[in-house]
Amino acid sequence: MLQKLVLISLLFFNSFNFAQSFVATVDNNKVGENDRFQLEFTFEGKNLNALKQFNPPSLKDFRVLSGPNQSTSMQIINGVSSSSLTLSYILMPNTTGSYTIGSASIQYEGQTYTTSPIKITVIKGSPKTKDENNNSGVSNQEIAENLFIRASIDKNRVYQGEQVTVTYKLYTRLNIAAQMSVDKLPQYQGFWAEELETARNISFSNEVIDGKQYKVGLLKRVALFPSQSGKLEVTPFELTIPIQVQKKKNPNNIWDDFFGDPFGRSEIIEYPAKSNTLKIDVVPLPENNKPNSFRGAVGNYNFSASIDKQKTKTNEPITLKFDINGTGNIKLLELPPFELPNGFEKYDPKTDEQINRSGKISGTKKAEYLLIPRIAGSREIPVIEFSFFDPESKSYKTIKSKSFKVDIEQGQGSDNYTDQENIQQLDGDIRFIKTKFDDVELQNDILLLKPGFWIASILPMIASFVLIGWKRKQDKLSGNQQLLRYSKAEKVARKRFKTAKKLLEQNNVETFYSEISQALFGYLEDKFHIPKSEFTIEKAVDELLKRNIKPELVDKMKINAQKCEFIRFAPGTNPSQAMNEMYQAFSDVVIDIERSIAK
Amino acid sequence: MKKILVNILFIVAVIPSFIKADSNSIMQTANEYYKNNRYQLAIDEYNKLLLDGFEGTSLYYNLGNSHYRLGKIGYAILYYEKALKLSPNDEDVKHNLALSKLNLKDKVDTLPPFFIFNIWEGLLASFSVTGWTIIVYIFFILVLLASIAYFFSRNITEQRISFFTGVGLTSVLILSIILLTVKMNKEFNVKDGIILEPSVVVKSSPDYSSKDSFQIHEGLKVRLEDNVDDWIKIRLDDGKIGWIMQKSIGII
């Protein structure tokens, strides 16, 4: 009736198009005590984005199983579009009686819309009506009775390192429709886990529990090796299993006839299955009678050792083989320690494991040590012991190999080879604590990130820039070109000599002598900071002697300079020869002075 | 003005000395406990200082010794490594660390490094970050002095000497800046850790239900690469990678 009303009202509103409506509906207002029903608030309007502030009514009389679930739809009728927003809840009554679901409100473009309250009558529901009204037709509890995962262990109390096998089995009386999916794998905290082989496809067998026949399938088997003692836990294994259930006909529901499966009348439900949590008590290995060679192996093993030859030469390797086989955690098995006589070098072993993962973990571990004798002589590799704890007999067992005699002859190659690590000798004990503790300070920031560090580095930089800038400015102001002239003196002299050479070729006597004397005097002025106005040959001689220049060189300079002055004003009979001699002498003087300064 | 200055002087000079005196007395008591073979009590005292934010080579070294005496090799190695980080050339620390490492169960193969890397690593390890910062600073100041000398030189010889000295100093400065950068990068981005629990099963992914990849034991040094929630991704020297819980490892 109500649905019809809603339908009519919807039609009514639609004919006015763009009109808004906000209604509340339930799929059934007479519900059984254990039934779920759906409550829906539907808003119809043009612009769903303008919706604000949905206030649901109080649902305290019911249990909310799910919701609010939101769905929107849009439809175009006769060219007019309208959208609807549905907020739905799935509810379940708490007790029988008659209840009212209050009004809900929503805001749309400034206006508030409210729904009218709905009356719900809750009656005592018989299981039959329950099935009829139930969405899926079957309750979870019913499924749980017929389908479950059971985790079991072969032992509740194990020794640390002993294998405990966990088996996950699926028990079902229902049909499994499709592939199940894993939600959560169990967590083996505190264990070393080794997955055991199981068939790829689950094959089911029959088993009777409490008079009911179940189909049983093996899901997973895991071998666990506890790595710590105490009470350990394995968390549940969680799966989602799709199951097929028969649906019963519901004569009250006309929609069923249309939408229900007309043939099988069955339905697929995704059922979340969860195994039980396992508790395992792990006992530590006994401390008494623990052999020295024990390295944590638990199980039951055979051990043998062998060497490939008894006679060898120095630097020719022999192989020491270990072969351990049996049941236990082969993967974590540690090789037995052994002592080597002096003069042997041992390399890390090459190991090979073969593990059988059906039922109890077992297998073989083989190791090959390469031993290189460095010193000739007859040696003996002492007895090698392998110990393990046997949980069956609750005792430690030790297997001893025989000792191996090896004769080593002097081979080729140097025998003074020593292993570098052997030289490094370490004292037996740690050194005493430090009694000086000035360095204990509050943890400070990195120096580089401290502002003080940056100030301390930028300030000197600025200071030096300022200083350099000031110095350069000063130099310019005081016209201090001395330094410049000093460094350019040689260049200038060379240039003058070049011109003189040209003049010599042109036989220009007058200019040649003035140029050549300029070359020498100019060089001396610049190099020894003698102002041009004060320059005399005597002064230059003084300066040169002051700088520790050889007296012979100074004399040579003086003689040539005087000769030049003389010739300049009284050229001889063969001027070109004299000019040549003069040129040679002057350039030699300059070169010699330059050399002795550079020293 | 004077008052403010006095106050500042007080804060700068006096307060640190109070803190210092306090830390010294705790160190003293802890060392006394150690001498009387009461190692757990000594550890408690040292830890007080750590909690207050103190650090120092002697503090870490003494903590390492106390843990060594109690047979906690993982913690001993962790603290020795921390001490070594502060002063990479300390003889005592090196000696005790080498000795503790003899107790390691795991032998992880390391590839022998190329000799040039050895020299480089040795150079990096010779100073801590602070040490390298000070070296950079010294050379920076020397370069500045050389450039001032260059501009103030009175003749060509002085100028030439200051120029070449400056070039030499600048190249040393650049090298030490590079070393400092690499060292800092190592310090802050590359983290190593020490396994603290007697034996740890390493998982292939950060999840208890994931597969076990391998097992390692107390005291092993591993590189930390990543973390997700409480899980840390570790890498062994031989390249093995896995995840372990944060609590079973101590970061150096």
HADDOCK unambig.tbl for C-alpha pairs under 7 A between the chains (distance, minus, plus):
assign (segid A and resid 185 and name CA) (segid B and resid 209 and name CA) 5.95 0.50 0.50
assign (segid A and resid 186 and name CA) (segid B and resid 209 and name CA) 5.93 0.50 0.50
assign (segid A and resid 187 and name CA) (segid B and resid 208 and name CA) 5.22 0.50 0.50
assign (segid A and resid 187 and name CA) (segid B and resid 209 and name CA) 4.42 0.50 0.50
assign (segid A and resid 188 and name CA) (segid B and resid 208 and name CA) 6.48 0.50 0.50
assign (segid A and resid 188 and name CA) (segid B and resid 209 and name CA) 6.35 0.50 0.50
assign (segid A and resid 189 and name CA) (segid B and resid 208 and name CA) 6.28 0.50 0.50
assign (segid A and resid 192 and name CA) (segid B and resid 201 and name CA) 6.93 0.50 0.50
assign (segid A and resid 192 and name CA) (segid B and resid 212 and name CA) 6.65 0.50 0.50
assign (segid A and resid 193 and name CA) (segid B and resid 212 and name CA) 6.76 0.50 0.50
assign (segid A and resid 430 and name CA) (segid B and resid 96 and name CA) 5.12 0.50 0.50
assign (segid A and resid 430 and name CA) (segid B and resid 99 and name CA) 6.77 0.50 0.50
assign (segid A and resid 431 and name CA) (segid B and resid 92 and name CA) 6.49 0.50 0.50
assign (segid A and resid 431 and name CA) (segid B and resid 96 and name CA) 6.47 0.50 0.50
assign (segid A and resid 433 and name CA) (segid B and resid 61 and name CA) 6.97 0.50 0.50
assign (segid A and resid 433 and name CA) (segid B and resid 62 and name CA) 5.13 0.50 0.50
assign (segid A and resid 433 and name CA) (segid B and resid 65 and name CA) 6.64 0.50 0.50
assign (segid A and resid 434 and name CA) (segid B and resid 58 and name CA) 5.69 0.50 0.50
assign (segid A and resid 434 and name CA) (segid B and resid 62 and name CA) 6.50 0.50 0.50
assign (segid A and resid 437 and name CA) (segid B and resid 58 and name CA) 5.71 0.50 0.50
assign (segid A and resid 439 and name CA) (segid B and resid 56 and name CA) 5.24 0.50 0.50
assign (segid A and resid 439 and name CA) (segid B and resid 57 and name CA) 6.72 0.50 0.50
assign (segid A and resid 439 and name CA) (segid B and resid 58 and name CA) 6.94 0.50 0.50
assign (segid A and resid 440 and name CA) (segid B and resid 54 and name CA) 6.32 0.50 0.50
assign (segid A and resid 440 and name CA) (segid B and resid 55 and name CA) 5.41 0.50 0.50
assign (segid A and resid 440 and name CA) (segid B and resid 56 and name CA) 4.31 0.50 0.50
assign (segid A and resid 440 and name CA) (segid B and resid 58 and name CA) 6.96 0.50 0.50
assign (segid A and resid 440 and name CA) (segid B and resid 59 and name CA) 6.46 0.50 0.50
assign (segid A and resid 441 and name CA) (segid B and resid 54 and name CA) 5.21 0.50 0.50
assign (segid A and resid 441 and name CA) (segid B and resid 55 and name CA) 5.62 0.50 0.50
assign (segid A and resid 441 and name CA) (segid B and resid 56 and name CA) 6.31 0.50 0.50
assign (segid A and resid 442 and name CA) (segid B and resid 53 and name CA) 5.54 0.50 0.50
assign (segid A and resid 442 and name CA) (segid B and resid 54 and name CA) 4.14 0.50 0.50
assign (segid A and resid 442 and name CA) (segid B and resid 55 and name CA) 6.13 0.50 0.50
assign (segid A and resid 443 and name CA) (segid B and resid 53 and name CA) 5.66 0.50 0.50
assign (segid A and resid 443 and name CA) (segid B and resid 54 and name CA) 5.25 0.50 0.50
assign (segid A and resid 443 and name CA) (segid B and resid 55 and name CA) 5.57 0.50 0.50
assign (segid A and resid 446 and name CA) (segid B and resid 130 and name CA) 6.92 0.50 0.50
assign (segid A and resid 447 and name CA) (segid B and resid 130 and name CA) 6.23 0.50 0.50
assign (segid A and resid 448 and name CA) (segid B and resid 133 and name CA) 6.79 0.50 0.50
assign (segid A and resid 461 and name CA) (segid B and resid 144 and name CA) 6.76 0.50 0.50
assign (segid A and resid 464 and name CA) (segid B and resid 144 and name CA) 6.70 0.50 0.50
assign (segid A and resid 464 and name CA) (segid B and resid 148 and name CA) 6.47 0.50 0.50
assign (segid A and resid 468 and name CA) (segid B and resid 148 and name CA) 6.28 0.50 0.50
assign (segid A and resid 468 and name CA) (segid B and resid 151 and name CA) 6.40 0.50 0.50
assign (segid A and resid 483 and name CA) (segid B and resid 155 and name CA) 6.60 0.50 0.50
